[in-house]
């Protein structure tokens, strides 16, 4: 039997292979650059908040995300963040997010194609 994993962030299996490693779309990086330029000019860059989608396990980046949000709470005080995911670390992620002095909402998993993200 062959186990095919879609991400290196998931649990290891003997002789498994990673078939589809997700990367960052260059368009997302371009959008980030434009938003930073807007902020530097004093323009409100984020009017709808931000969201993070991923299986809710620490290895998918939630720990790093929450640490960055904690480290930059003053700069991000007006930003609202939604986390979307389900997984074995959901309860811990929810507790860690509650400790932040930011508006961080933890939501059940949704697909990137969900209409909520494209309205």
N, C-alpha and C positions, 0 to 999 in steps of 0.2 A: 504494500500500500504506500502511496506517495502523498505526503501532506504538502499542500501549496498554501503558503501564507501570503497575505496581501500587504503586510507591513512588517518591518523588523521590530516594531514596538510591541508586537503580540508575543505570547508565550512561545518558548522554544519547543520544538518537537524533534526527535531523533531523525536525521536525514531529511528534514523538511527543506523546501526551497522557497525563496521569495520570488514571486512572479510579477508583482506589480507594486513597485515602490513609488509612493506618492511624493511629489515634489511641490515646490511653490511655483504657481503660474507666474511668469514674469509680469503679467498685467497687474497682479496684486501688488507687486513691488513698485510698479509705476504709480499706482494709486496712492500708495504710502508716501512716496516722494512728493507727490502733488499736495497731499494733506499736510506734510511737514512744511512745505513752502508756504501754504496758506497760514499755518500757525505762526510762522516766523514773521509774516506780514501783519499779524494781529487779527486775521480773519478767523471766525469760528469754523474750524475744519470738520468737526464731527457733529452733525446735527441730529443724527438718528441713533447714535450709540455704536457699539461694536458687538460682534458675536463670535463665538468659538464653537466649532462643531467637531466632535470626535468621540470615539468610544471612551466612556468615562473611567479610564484607568490612568494611574499616575504616569505610566510610561508613554502616554500620548501627548505629554507636554503640559498637563494641568498644573503640576507643581511649579514649573518654571513660569508659566503664565501668572499664577497667583502671586508668586514671589515678585515678579516685575510690577504687577499692579500694586502690591504692598509698598515696594520701593519708590513708586512714583505717584502715590495717592494725592499729594498736593497738586501736582501738575494735571492730574486726571480727575479732579474732584467733580467736575460737571459731566463726566462721561458715564453713561449707563452701559453695562455689559451684560449680555446674555450668554450663558453656557448651555449648549445642547448636547446631551449624550446620556447613555445608559451603560452601566458596567459595574464591576465588582467594587470599585472605589467611589461610587456615586455618593454614598453617605459622608465619607471623609471629605470629598471635594466640596460638598454642600456646607459642611461645618467650617472648613477653611475659608470659603468664600464669605460666610456670614461674619467672620472676624474682621474683614476689611471694612474700612470706613468709606466704601464706595457702593454704588448701586450695582450689585451683582446678582442677577437672577439665574437660578439653576433650573433648567427645563428638561423634560424628557427628550430622547433622541428624535431628530428630524433629519430628513434627507436634504442634501444641498439643493435639490430641485423643488423642494416644497415651496408652494406659492407664498408663504410667509416671507421668504427672503427676496422675492421678486416683485413685491407690490409697490 
